């Protein structure tokens, strides 16, 4: 069982993803705000972070950067309804594994989650 942190300011999305991931056998932590996400990340052994790009006054870039400073090996998936290629490149360059366009199909997300947990070659 993997512990996954989901960060999104949309409660409906949090609920859908939480239920979906729990049905897949994962333990799930959720946060609606960046500071809550950082606190949860610091207090728990998190195996994967799935985050919206636009969160409260910060964004997924800031959150991803801070999380990767704490643990450079944790995989991060960022989701966004509106992200340009320059921002996507910046996210990937700091260590985000995948950037997905919203709305994300759950089957697609499941595939990316599996890729995050494959052993390094």
PAPAVEX-324731 format. One record per atom (N, C-alpha, C, CB): residue number from 1; x, y, z; chain; residue in one letter. Coordinates in steps of 0.2 Angstrom, whole numbers, plus 5000, padded with zeros to 4 digits. Glycine has a CB too. Example, Ala and Ser with C-alpha at 12.3 -4.5 7.8 and 13.67 -1.06 7.14 Angstrom:
BEGIN
REC   nr  east  north    up  kette  rest
REC    1  5066   4972  5039      A     A
REC    1  5062   4978  5039      A     A
REC    1  5066   4984  5039      A     A
REC    1  5057   4978  5045      A     A
REC    2  5064   4989  5035      A     S
REC    2  5068   4995  5036      A     S
REC    2  5064   5000  5039      A     S
REC    2  5070   4997  5029      A     S
//
This chain:
BEGIN
REC   nr  east  north    up  kette  rest
REC    1  5004   4994  5000      A     X
REC    1  5000   5000  5000      A     X
REC    1  5004   5006  5000      A     X
REC    1  4995   5000  5006      A     X
REC    2  5003   5011  4995      A     X
REC    2  5007   5017  4995      A     X
REC    2  5003   5023  4998      A     X
REC    2  5008   5019  4987      A     X
REC    3  5006   5027  5001      A     X
REC    3  5003   5033  5004      A     X
REC    3  5003   5039  4999      A     X
REC    3  5006   5035  5011      A     X
REC    4  4998   5042  4997      A     X
REC    4  4997   5047  4992      A     X
REC    4  4994   5053  4995      A     X
REC    4  4993   5044  4986      A     X
REC    5  4998   5059  4994      A     X
REC    5  4995   5065  4996      A     X
REC    5  4992   5069  4990      A     X
REC    5  5001   5070  4999      A     X
REC    6  4986   5070  4990      A     X
REC    6  4982   5074  4985      A     X
REC    6  4981   5081  4987      A     X
REC    6  4975   5071  4983      A     X
REC    7  4983   5086  4983      A     X
REC    7  4982   5093  4985      A     X
REC    7  4978   5096  4979      A     X
REC    7  4989   5096  4985      A     X
REC    8  4972   5099  4981      A     X
REC    8  4968   5103  4977      A     X
REC    8  4963   5107  4981      A     X
REC    8  4964   5098  4972      A     X
REC    9  4961   5113  4978      A     X
REC    9  4957   5117  4982      A     X
REC    9  4950   5116  4980      A     X
REC    9  4959   5124  4981      A     X
REC   10  4948   5111  4976      A     X
REC   10  4942   5109  4974      A     X
REC   10  4940   5103  4978      A     X
REC   10  4941   5108  4966      A     X
REC   11  4935   5104  4983      A     X
REC   11  4933   5098  4987      A     X
REC   11  4930   5092  4983      A     X
REC   11  4928   5100  4992      A     X
REC   12  4927   5093  4978      A     X
REC   12  4924   5088  4974      A     X
REC   12  4929   5084  4971      A     X
REC   12  4919   5091  4968      A     X
REC   13  4934   5087  4968      A     X
REC   13  4940   5083  4965      A     X
REC   13  4944   5079  4971      A     X
REC   13  4945   5088  4962      A     X
REC   14  4945   5082  4976      A     X
REC   14  4948   5079  4982      A     X
REC   14  4944   5072  4984      A     X
REC   14  4949   5083  4988      A     X
REC   15  4938   5073  4984      A     X
REC   15  4934   5067  4986      A     X
REC   15  4934   5062  4981      A     X
REC   15  4926   5069  4987      A     X
REC   16  4933   5064  4975      A     X
REC   16  4933   5059  4969      A     X
REC   16  4940   5055  4969      A     X
REC   16  4932   5062  4962      A     X
REC   17  4945   5059  4969      A     X
REC   17  4952   5056  4969      A     X
REC   17  4953   5052  4975      A     X
REC   17  4958   5061  4968      A     X
REC   18  4951   5054  4981      A     X
REC   18  4952   5050  4987      A     X
REC   18  4949   5043  4987      A     X
REC   18  4950   5054  4993      A     X
REC   19  4943   5043  4985      A     X
REC   19  4939   5037  4984      A     X
REC   19  4942   5033  4979      A     X
REC   19  4932   5039  4983      A     X
REC   20  4944   5035  4973      A     X
REC   20  4947   5031  4968      A     X
REC   20  4953   5028  4970      A     X
REC   20  4948   5036  4962      A     X
REC   21  4957   5032  4974      A     X
REC   21  4964   5029  4976      A     X
REC   21  4963   5024  4981      A     X
REC   21  4969   5035  4978      A     X
REC   22  4959   5025  4986      A     X
REC   22  4957   5021  4991      A     X
REC   22  4955   5014  4989      A     X
REC   22  4952   5024  4996      A     X
REC   23  4951   5014  4983      A     X
REC   23  4948   5008  4980      A     X
REC   23  4954   5004  4977      A     X
REC   23  4943   5010  4975      A     X
REC   24  4959   5008  4975      A     X
REC   24  4965   5005  4972      A     X
REC   24  4970   5002  4977      A     X
REC   24  4969   5010  4968      A     X
REC   25  4968   5003  4984      A     X
REC   25  4972   5000  4989      A     X
REC   25  4977   5005  4992      A     X
REC   25  4975   4994  4987      A     X
REC   26  4977   5011  4991      A     X
REC   26  4981   5016  4993      A     X
REC   26  4979   5020  4999      A     X
REC   26  4983   5021  4988      A     X
REC   27  4983   5022  5004      A     X
REC   27  4982   5026  5009      A     X
REC   27  4982   5033  5007      A     X
REC   27  4986   5025  5016      A     X
REC   28  4977   5038  5008      A     X
REC   28  4977   5044  5005      A     X
REC   28  4976   5050  5011      A     X
REC   28  4971   5045  5001      A     X
REC   29  4981   5055  5010      A     X
REC   29  4980   5061  5014      A     X
REC   29  4978   5066  5009      A     X
REC   29  4987   5063  5017      A     X
REC   30  4974   5071  5011      A     X
REC   30  4971   5076  5007      A     X
REC   30  4973   5083  5010      A     X
REC   30  4964   5075  5005      A     X
REC   31  4974   5088  5006      A     X
REC   31  4975   5095  5008      A     X
REC   31  4972   5100  5003      A     X
REC   31  4982   5096  5009      A     X
REC   32  4969   5105  5005      A     X
REC   32  4966   5110  5001      A     X
REC   32  4970   5116  5000      A     X
REC   32  4959   5112  5004      A     X
REC   33  4975   5117  5005      A     X
REC   33  4980   5122  5004      A     X
REC   33  4987   5120  5004      A     X
REC   33  4979   5127  5011      A     X
REC   34  4991   5124  5002      A     X
REC   34  4998   5123  5001      A     X
REC   34  5002   5121  5008      A     X
REC   34  5002   5129  4998      A     X
REC   35  5000   5126  5013      A     X
REC   35  5003   5125  5019      A     X
REC   35  5001   5118  5023      A     X
REC   35  5002   5131  5024      A     X
REC   36  4995   5117  5022      A     X
REC   36  4992   5110  5025      A     X
REC   36  4996   5104  5021      A     X
REC   36  4985   5110  5024      A     X
REC   37  4997   5105  5015      A     X
REC   37  5000   5100  5011      A     X
REC   37  5007   5099  5013      A     X
REC   37  5000   5101  5003      A     X
REC   38  5011   5104  5014      A     X
REC   38  5018   5104  5017      A     X
REC   38  5018   5101  5024      A     X
REC   38  5021   5111  5017      A     X
REC   39  5013   5103  5028      A     X
REC   39  5013   5100  5035      A     X
REC   39  5012   5092  5035      A     X
REC   39  5007   5103  5039      A     X
REC   40  5007   5090  5031      A     X
REC   40  5006   5083  5030      A     X
REC   40  5012   5079  5027      A     X
REC   40  4999   5082  5025      A     X
REC   41  5015   5082  5022      A     X
REC   41  5021   5079  5019      A     X
REC   41  5026   5078  5024      A     X
REC   41  5023   5083  5013      A     X
REC   42  5027   5083  5029      A     X
REC   42  5032   5083  5034      A     X
REC   42  5031   5078  5039      A     X
REC   42  5033   5090  5037      A     X
REC   43  5025   5077  5041      A     X
REC   43  5023   5072  5046      A     X
REC   43  5022   5065  5044      A     X
REC   43  5016   5075  5049      A     X
REC   44  5021   5064  5038      A     X
REC   44  5019   5057  5035      A     X
REC   44  5024   5055  5030      A     X
REC   44  5012   5057  5032      A     X
REC   45  5025   5048  5029      A     X
REC   45  5029   5045  5024      A     X
REC   45  5025   5045  5018      A     X
REC   45  5032   5038  5026      A     X
REC   46  5026   5050  5013      A     X
REC   46  5022   5050  5007      A     X
REC   46  5026   5047  5002      A     X
REC   46  5020   5058  5006      A     X
REC   47  5023   5043  4998      A     X
REC   47  5026   5040  4992      A     X
REC   47  5024   5043  4985      A     X
REC   47  5023   5032  4992      A     X
REC   48  5019   5047  4985      A     X
REC   48  5017   5051  4979      A     X
REC   48  5013   5057  4981      A     X
REC   48  5014   5046  4974      A     X
REC   49  5014   5062  4977      A     X
REC   49  5010   5068  4978      A     X
REC   49  5007   5069  4971      A     X
REC   49  5015   5074  4980      A     X
REC   50  5000   5071  4971      A     X
REC   50  4996   5073  4966      A     X
REC   50  4993   5079  4967      A     X
REC   50  4991   5067  4964      A     X
REC   51  4995   5084  4963      A     X
REC   51  4993   5091  4965      A     X
REC   51  4990   5095  4959      A     X
REC   51  4999   5095  4968      A     X
REC   52  4985   5099  4961      A     X
REC   52  4983   5104  4956      A     X
REC   52  4988   5109  4955      A     X
REC   52  4976   5107  4958      A     X
REC   53  4988   5113  4949      A     X
REC   53  4993   5118  4948      A     X
REC   53  4991   5124  4952      A     X
REC   53  4994   5119  4941      A     X
REC   54  4985   5126  4952      A     X
REC   54  4983   5132  4955      A     X
REC   54  4980   5131  4962      A     X
REC   54  4978   5136  4951      A     X
REC   55  4983   5132  4967      A     X
REC   55  4981   5131  4974      A     X
REC   55  4982   5138  4978      A     X
REC   55  4985   5125  4977      A     X
REC   56  4977   5140  4981      A     X
REC   56  4977   5146  4985      A     X
REC   56  4981   5151  4982      A     X
REC   56  4979   5144  4993      A     X
REC   57  4985   5155  4986      A     X
REC   57  4989   5160  4984      A     X
REC   57  4996   5158  4981      A     X
REC   57  4991   5165  4989      A     X
REC   58  4997   5151  4981      A     X
REC   58  5003   5149  4978      A     X
REC   58  5001   5144  4972      A     X
REC   58  5007   5144  4984      A     X
REC   59  5006   5141  4970      A     X
REC   59  5004   5136  4964      A     X
REC   59  5008   5130  4965      A     X
REC   59  5006   5140  4957      A     X
REC   60  5007   5125  4960      A     X
REC   60  5010   5119  4960      A     X
REC   60  5017   5119  4959      A     X
REC   60  5007   5115  4955      A     X
REC   61  5020   5124  4956      A     X
REC   61  5027   5125  4955      A     X
REC   61  5030   5126  4962      A     X
REC   61  5029   5131  4950      A     X
REC   62  5028   5131  4966      A     X
REC   62  5030   5132  4973      A     X
REC   62  5030   5126  4977      A     X
REC   62  5027   5138  4976      A     X
REC   63  5024   5123  4977      A     X
REC   63  5023   5117  4981      A     X
REC   63  5028   5111  4979      A     X
REC   63  5016   5115  4981      A     X
REC   64  5028   5110  4973      A     X
REC   64  5033   5105  4970      A     X
REC   64  5040   5106  4972      A     X
REC   64  5032   5104  4963      A     X
REC   65  5042   5112  4971      A     X
REC   65  5049   5114  4973      A     X
REC   65  5051   5113  4980      A     X
REC   65  5050   5121  4971      A     X
REC   66  5046   5115  4985      A     X
REC   66  5047   5114  4992      A     X
REC   66  5047   5107  4994      A     X
REC   66  5042   5118  4996      A     X
REC   67  5043   5103  4991      A     X
REC   67  5042   5096  4993      A     X
REC   67  5049   5092  4990      A     X
REC   67  5036   5092  4989      A     X
REC   68  5051   5094  4984      A     X
REC   68  5057   5091  4981      A     X
REC   68  5063   5093  4985      A     X
REC   68  5058   5092  4974      A     X
REC   69  5063   5099  4989      A     X
REC   69  5069   5101  4993      A     X
REC   69  5069   5096  4999      A     X
REC   69  5068   5108  4995      A     X
REC   70  5063   5094  5001      A     X
REC   70  5063   5090  5007      A     X
REC   70  5065   5082  5005      A     X
REC   70  5056   5090  5010      A     X
REC   71  5062   5080  5000      A     X
REC   71  5063   5073  4997      A     X
REC   71  5064   5073  4990      A     X
REC   71  5057   5068  5000      A     X
REC   72  5070   5074  4987      A     X
REC   72  5071   5074  4980      A     X
REC   72  5068   5068  4976      A     X
REC   72  5078   5076  4978      A     X
REC   73  5067   5063  4979      A     X
REC   73  5065   5056  4976      A     X
REC   73  5058   5055  4976      A     X
REC   73  5068   5051  4980      A     X
REC   74  5054   5059  4979      A     X
REC   74  5046   5058  4979      A     X
REC   74  5043   5060  4972      A     X
REC   74  5043   5062  4985      A     X
REC   75  5040   5055  4969      A     X
REC   75  5037   5057  4963      A     X
REC   75  5031   5062  4964      A     X
REC   75  5034   5051  4959      A     X
REC   76  5030   5067  4959      A     X
REC   76  5025   5072  4959      A     X
REC   76  5021   5072  4952      A     X
REC   76  5028   5079  4961      A     X
REC   77  5015   5072  4953      A     X
REC   77  5011   5073  4947      A     X
REC   77  5007   5079  4948      A     X
REC   77  5006   5067  4946      A     X
REC   78  5007   5084  4943      A     X
REC   78  5004   5090  4943      A     X
REC   78  4998   5090  4938      A     X
REC   78  5009   5096  4942      A     X
REC   79  4992   5092  4940      A     X
REC   79  4987   5092  4936      A     X
REC   79  4985   5100  4935      A     X
REC   79  4981   5088  4938      A     X
REC   80  4983   5101  4928      A     X
REC   80  4981   5108  4927      A     X
REC   80  4976   5109  4921      A     X
REC   80  4987   5113  4926      A     X
REC   81  4971   5113  4922      A     X
REC   81  4966   5114  4917      A     X
REC   81  4969   5119  4912      A     X
REC   81  4960   5117  4920      A     X
REC   82  4974   5123  4913      A     X
REC   82  4977   5128  4909      A     X
REC   82  4984   5129  4910      A     X
REC   82  4972   5134  4909      A     X
REC   83  4988   5126  4907      A     X
REC   83  4995   5126  4908      A     X
REC   83  4999   5127  4901      A     X
REC   83  4998   5121  4912      A     X
REC   84  5004   5132  4901      A     X
REC   84  5007   5132  4895      A     X
REC   84  5013   5128  4894      A     X
REC   84  5009   5140  4893      A     X
REC   85  5016   5127  4889      A     X
REC   85  5022   5123  4888      A     X
REC   85  5028   5125  4892      A     X
REC   85  5024   5122  4880      A     X
REC   86  5029   5132  4892      A     X
REC   86  5035   5134  4896      A     X
REC   86  5034   5132  4903      A     X
REC   86  5035   5142  4895      A     X
REC   87  5028   5133  4906      A     X
REC   87  5027   5131  4913      A     X
REC   87  5028   5124  4914      A     X
REC   87  5020   5134  4916      A     X
REC   88  5025   5120  4910      A     X
REC   88  5026   5113  4910      A     X
REC   88  5033   5111  4910      A     X
REC   88  5022   5109  4904      A     X
REC   89  5037   5114  4906      A     X
REC   89  5044   5113  4905      A     X
REC   89  5048   5114  4912      A     X
REC   89  5048   5116  4900      A     X
REC   90  5046   5120  4915      A     X
REC   90  5049   5122  4921      A     X
REC   90  5047   5117  4927      A     X
REC   90  5046   5129  4923      A     X
REC   91  5041   5114  4927      A     X
REC   91  5039   5109  4932      A     X
REC   91  5043   5103  4931      A     X
REC   91  5032   5108  4931      A     X
REC   92  5044   5101  4924      A     X
REC   92  5048   5094  4923      A     X
REC   92  5055   5095  4925      A     X
REC   92  5047   5092  4916      A     X
REC   93  5058   5101  4924      A     X
REC   93  5065   5103  4925      A     X
REC   93  5067   5103  4932      A     X
REC   93  5067   5109  4922      A     X
REC   94  5062   5104  4937      A     X
REC   94  5063   5104  4944      A     X
REC   94  5062   5097  4947      A     X
REC   94  5059   5109  4948      A     X
REC   95  5059   5092  4943      A     X
REC   95  5059   5086  4945      A     X
REC   95  5052   5083  4946      A     X
REC   95  5062   5085  4952      A     X
REC   96  5047   5087  4944      A     X
REC   96  5040   5084  4943      A     X
REC   96  5040   5079  4938      A     X
REC   96  5035   5090  4941      A     X
REC   97  5037   5073  4939      A     X
REC   97  5037   5067  4935      A     X
REC   97  5032   5068  4929      A     X
REC   97  5035   5061  4938      A     X
REC   98  5026   5070  4930      A     X
REC   98  5021   5071  4925      A     X
REC   98  5017   5077  4926      A     X
REC   98  5017   5065  4925      A     X
REC   99  5015   5080  4920      A     X
REC   99  5010   5086  4920      A     X
REC   99  5004   5083  4916      A     X
REC   99  5013   5092  4918      A     X
REC  100  4998   5083  4919      A     X
REC  100  4992   5081  4916      A     X
REC  100  4987   5086  4915      A     X
REC  100  4989   5075  4920      A     X
REC  101  4984   5086  4909      A     X
REC  101  4979   5091  4908      A     X
REC  101  4972   5089  4911      A     X
REC  101  4978   5092  4901      A     X
REC  102  4969   5094  4914      A     X
REC  102  4962   5093  4917      A     X
REC  102  4957   5094  4912      A     X
REC  102  4961   5097  4923      A     X
REC  103  4951   5090  4912      A     X
REC  103  4950   5085  4916      A     X
REC  103  4954   5079  4915      A     X
REC  103  4942   5083  4916      A     X
REC  104  4956   5076  4920      A     X
REC  104  4960   5069  4920      A     X
REC  104  4956   5063  4920      A     X
REC  104  4966   5069  4926      A     X
REC  105  4957   5059  4915      A     X
REC  105  4953   5053  4916      A     X
REC  105  4956   5048  4921      A     X
REC  105  4953   5049  4909      A     X
REC  106  4952   5045  4925      A     X
REC  106  4954   5041  4931      A     X
REC  106  4959   5035  4928      A     X
REC  106  4949   5038  4935      A     X
REC  107  4957   5032  4922      A     X
REC  107  4961   5027  4920      A     X
REC  107  4968   5029  4918      A     X
REC  107  4958   5024  4914      A     X
REC  108  4968   5035  4915      A     X
REC  108  4975   5038  4913      A     X
REC  108  4979   5040  4919      A     X
REC  108  4973   5045  4909      A     X
REC  109  4976   5043  4925      A     X
REC  109  4979   5044  4931      A     X
REC  109  4982   5037  4934      A     X
REC  109  4974   5047  4936      A     X
REC  110  4978   5032  4934      A     X
REC  110  4980   5026  4936      A     X
REC  110  4987   5023  4933      A     X
REC  110  4975   5020  4936      A     X
REC  111  4987   5024  4926      A     X
REC  111  4993   5022  4922      A     X
REC  111  4999   5026  4924      A     X
REC  111  4992   5023  4915      A     X
REC  112  4998   5033  4926      A     X
REC  112  5004   5037  4928      A     X
REC  112  5006   5035  4935      A     X
REC  112  5002   5045  4927      A     X
REC  113  5001   5034  4939      A     X
REC  113  5003   5032  4946      A     X
REC  113  5007   5025  4946      A     X
REC  113  4997   5031  4950      A     X
REC  114  5005   5021  4941      A     X
REC  114  5009   5014  4941      A     X
REC  114  5016   5016  4938      A     X
REC  114  5006   5009  4936      A     X
REC  115  5017   5021  4934      A     X
REC  115  5023   5022  4931      A     X
REC  115  5028   5025  4937      A     X
REC  115  5023   5027  4925      A     X
REC  116  5025   5029  4941      A     X
REC  116  5029   5032  4947      A     X
REC  116  5032   5027  4951      A     X
REC  116  5024   5037  4950      A     X
REC  117  5028   5021  4952      A     X
REC  117  5031   5016  4956      A     X
REC  117  5035   5011  4953      A     X
REC  117  5025   5013  4960      A     X
REC  118  5036   5011  4947      A     X
REC  118  5041   5006  4944      A     X
REC  118  5048   5007  4946      A     X
REC  118  5041   5007  4936      A     X
REC  119  5052   5002  4947      A     X
REC  119  5058   5003  4950      A     X
REC  119  5063   5006  4944      A     X
REC  119  5061   4996  4951      A     X
REC  120  5068   5010  4947      A     X
REC  120  5072   5013  4942      A     X
REC  120  5077   5008  4939      A     X
REC  120  5077   5018  4946      A     X
REC  121  5078   5009  4932      A     X
REC  121  5082   5004  4928      A     X
REC  121  5089   5004  4931      A     X
REC  121  5082   5006  4921      A     X
//
